[in-house]
Amino acid sequence: MAVKHAVGLDIGSSSIKMAHVRTTKRGVQLLAFDTITLPPGTIKDGAIMHAPRLSERLQELWQLNRIRHKRVAVSLSGHSVIIKKISLPEMTEEELDDSIQWEAEQYIPFDIKDVNVDAQIINPHAGQGQMDVLLVAAKKAVIEELIDVVRDAKLEPAVVDVDAFALHNAFELSFDRPADETIAMLNVGASTINIHIIAEGHSAFTRDITVGGNLLTEEISKQFAVPWEEAEHMKTSSETTLSMSGVLREVQRISDRVSETLVSEIQRSLDFFAATSMNADISTIYLSGGAALQSGLIEGLERRLGAEVRALNPFQNILIDERKFDVALLQRMAPIASVAVGLSLRHPGDRT
């Protein structure tokens, strides 16, 4: 019997990515995947600036794809979310649930009344009577704002997750979990880079950097004195006419420079992880996100970090009906699909 999942909704600053799957006896099957761009200014610095416009775009996605399923999984990232690995005395899940509000106050820079708190035991016997716990806190106001937008689109928010954990779900579907390796997942979006590191099979480090592919658009817009939309087109254009060749060379130079900036930001976070962890030797970096295809980013990461960089293709272990989907197009869109696919693996009623 097929298992119903929530529809995964990755709501970014420049676009919405939607994925819908089901689990069958043969494996996970893709039912729908699509993206829709957002007008500039709809979401800025992670904050929803124009809620009605966002709800309209969600409704449009459902109409275009004729989706009847209304329950969705959404996710958060950025400054409104705090994720920390902490050590606590060994206790049961029930005891942790009872005490986590009090324990969390010591680690969260927000008023505890203003946040929703969750925790998961990731190593129940870490040694000396202690256990490792992953603590997650998110601002209630941000959660409520996102839920209101979803409900205004006539959808039902069934799961609220975190981008980094959705990324982890997509990774586990695509690759075998490395038991003895330390690996990093990077999701380079338009305005945020999600970093999630797994060591010895467990989440070891999570951080969001509020910079991304929009940096390249901004630099092109400034350099050529063109509007944002035209700069976006120039960023992705592959025209090779003689009149465009000089422009493309300059865009390439700007892209390389911005890639170095992004690599430096990522390196700072990974250096912090290395300084505070015994499992600091990262063997492989799995890259996703719209800016992941930015020229120079992969080369810069490999050169500066000394680790193999691989694409995280969330579709590679998903059953795809070639009569329904353009497989080549899906593969081209794979870099931006990881968070949405990871969210689509959640079930309504999962612990949020």
Residue pairs with C-beta under 8 A, 6 or more apart in sequence:
2 22
2 23
2 24
2 29
3 22
3 23
3 24
3 347
4 22
4 69
4 347
4 348
5 20
5 21
5 22
5 23
5 73
5 344
5 345
5 346
5 347
6 71
6 72
6 73
6 158
6 159
6 343
6 344
6 346
6 347
6 348
7 18
7 19
7 20
7 32
7 67
7 69
7 71
7 72
7 73
7 344
8 17
8 18
8 19
8 20
8 21
8 72
8 73
8 166
8 339
8 340
8 341
8 342
8 343
8 344
8 345
8 346
9 16
9 17
9 18
9 58
9 72
9 73
9 74
9 150
9 340
9 343
10 16
10 17
10 18
10 19
10 75
10 163
10 166
10 339
10 340
10 343
11 43
11 54
11 74
11 146
12 38
12 43
12 189
12 190
12 191
12 192
13 38
13 42
13 43
13 44
13 45
13 46
13 189
13 190
13 191
13 192
13 214
14 37
14 38
14 189
14 190
14 191
14 214
14 290
15 35
15 36
15 37
15 38
15 190
15 290
15 336
16 35
16 36
16 38
16 57
16 58
16 61
17 33
17 34
17 35
17 336
17 337
17 339
17 340
18 32
18 33
18 34
18 35
18 36
18 61
18 65
18 340
19 30
19 32
19 33
19 337
19 340
19 341
19 343
19 344
20 30
20 31
20 32
20 33
20 65
20 67
20 69
20 344
21 28
21 29
21 30
21 31
21 318
21 341
21 344
21 345
22 28
22 29
22 31
23 29
24 319
26 319
27 317
27 318
27 319
28 173
28 317
28 318
28 319
28 345
29 318
29 319
29 320
29 321
30 315
30 318
30 319
30 320
30 321
30 325
32 65
32 67
33 325
33 330
33 333
33 337
33 340
33 341
34 61
34 64
34 65
35 333
35 336
36 57
36 60
36 61
36 64
38 53
38 54
38 57
39 50
39 53
40 228
40 229
41 49
41 50
42 48
42 49
42 50
42 53
42 54
42 57
43 49
43 54
45 78
45 191
45 210
46 77
46 78
46 79
46 80
46 191
46 192
46 210
48 54
48 145
48 146
48 149
51 145
51 148
51 149
51 152
52 152
54 149
55 149
55 150
55 152
55 153
56 153
58 149
58 150
58 153
58 155
59 153
59 154
61 67
62 153
62 155
70 154
70 155
70 156
71 155
71 156
71 157
71 158
71 348
72 150
72 155
72 156
72 157
72 158
72 159
73 158
73 159
73 160
73 161
73 166
73 343
73 344
73 346
74 146
74 147
74 150
74 157
74 159
74 160
74 161
74 343
75 160
75 161
75 162
75 163
75 165
75 166
75 339
75 343
76 138
76 142
76 143
76 146
76 160
76 161
76 162
76 163
77 162
77 163
77 164
77 192
77 194
77 208
78 192
78 208
78 210
79 208
79 210
80 138
80 139
80 142
81 136
81 137
81 138
81 139
81 162
81 208
82 107
82 108
82 109
82 110
82 115
82 135
82 136
82 137
82 138
83 134
83 135
83 136
83 162
83 164
83 206
83 207
84 107
84 134
84 135
85 122
85 132
85 133
85 134
85 135
85 203
85 204
85 205
86 103
86 107
86 132
86 133
86 135
87 126
87 130
87 131
87 132
87 133
88 96
88 103
88 130
88 131
88 133
89 129
89 130
89 131
90 124
90 125
90 129
90 130
90 131
91 99
91 131
93 121
96 119
96 121
96 133
97 119
100 117
100 118
100 119
100 135
101 112
101 117
103 119
103 135
104 112
104 115
104 117
104 119
104 135
104 137
105 112
107 135
108 115
108 117
108 135
108 137
110 137
110 139
114 139
114 140
114 141
115 137
115 138
115 139
115 140
116 137
116 138
116 140
116 143
117 135
117 136
117 137
118 135
118 136
118 137
118 351
118 352
119 133
119 134
119 135
119 136
120 133
120 134
120 136
121 131
121 132
121 133
122 132
122 133
122 134
122 202
122 203
123 131
123 132
123 202
124 131
125 131
126 132
132 202
134 203
136 162
138 160
138 162
143 160
146 157
146 160
147 157
147 160
150 156
150 157
151 157
158 346
158 348
158 349
158 350
159 343
159 346
159 347
159 348
159 350
159 352
160 352
161 342
161 343
161 346
161 352
162 206
163 187
163 192
163 194
163 208
163 339
164 185
164 187
164 194
164 195
164 196
164 206
164 208
165 196
165 203
165 342
166 338
166 339
166 340
166 342
166 343
167 185
167 187
167 194
167 196
167 288
167 312
167 338
167 339
167 342
168 185
168 196
168 198
168 203
168 342
169 341
169 342
169 343
169 345
169 346
170 288
170 312
170 314
170 337
170 338
170 339
170 341
170 342
170 345
171 185
171 198
171 286
171 312
171 338
171 342
173 314
173 317
173 318
173 341
173 342
173 345
174 312
174 313
174 314
174 316
174 317
175 286
177 198
177 201
178 198
178 201
178 283
178 284
179 200
179 201
180 200
181 283
181 284
182 197
182 198
182 199
182 200
182 204
182 279
182 280
182 281
182 282
182 283
183 197
183 198
183 282
183 283
183 284
183 285
183 286
184 195
184 196
184 197
184 198
184 270
184 282
184 284
184 285
184 286
184 307
185 194
185 195
185 196
185 197
185 198
185 285
185 286
185 288
185 312
186 193
186 194
186 195
186 266
186 285
186 286
186 287
186 288
186 289
186 292
186 301
187 193
187 194
187 196
187 288
187 289
187 292
187 338
187 339
188 212
188 213
188 262
188 287
188 288
188 289
188 290
188 291
188 292
188 294
188 297
189 212
189 213
189 289
189 290
189 291
190 212
190 213
190 214
190 290
190 291
191 210
191 211
191 212
191 213
191 214
192 208
192 209
192 210
192 211
192 212
193 208
193 209
193 211
193 212
193 262
193 265
193 266
193 289
194 206
194 208
194 289
194 339
195 205
195 206
195 207
195 208
195 209
195 266
195 269
195 270
196 203
196 205
196 206
197 203
197 204
197 205
197 206
197 270
197 273
197 282
198 204
199 205
199 277
199 279
200 279
204 273
204 277
204 279
205 273
205 277
207 269
207 272
209 265
209 266
209 269
211 261
211 262
211 265
212 262
212 289
212 291
213 235
213 289
213 290
213 291
213 294
215 258
215 261
215 262
216 235
216 254
216 255
216 258
216 291
216 294
217 228
217 231
217 232
217 235
218 231
219 254
219 257
219 258
220 226
220 231
220 234
220 235
220 251
220 254
221 227
221 228
221 230
221 231
223 250
223 254
224 230
224 231
224 234
224 247
224 250
226 234
234 247
234 251
235 251
235 255
237 244
237 248
237 251
239 248
240 248
252 295
255 294
255 295
255 296
256 295
256 296
258 294
259 294
259 295
259 296
259 297
259 299
259 300
260 296
260 300
262 291
262 294
262 297
262 300
263 297
263 300
263 301
263 304
263 305
264 304
266 301
266 305
267 304
267 305
270 282
270 305
273 280
274 280
282 305
282 307
283 307
283 308
284 307
284 308
284 309
284 310
285 301
285 305
285 307
285 308
285 309
285 310
286 310
286 311
286 312
287 297
287 298
287 301
287 309
287 310
287 311
287 312
287 335
288 311
288 312
288 314
288 334
288 335
288 336
288 337
288 338
288 339
289 335
289 336
289 338
290 335
290 336
291 297
292 298
292 311
292 335
293 335
298 309
301 307
301 309
302 308
302 309
311 334
311 335
312 335
312 338
313 331
313 334
313 335
314 334
314 337
314 338
314 341
314 342
315 330
315 331
315 334
315 337
315 341
318 341
320 327
320 330
330 337
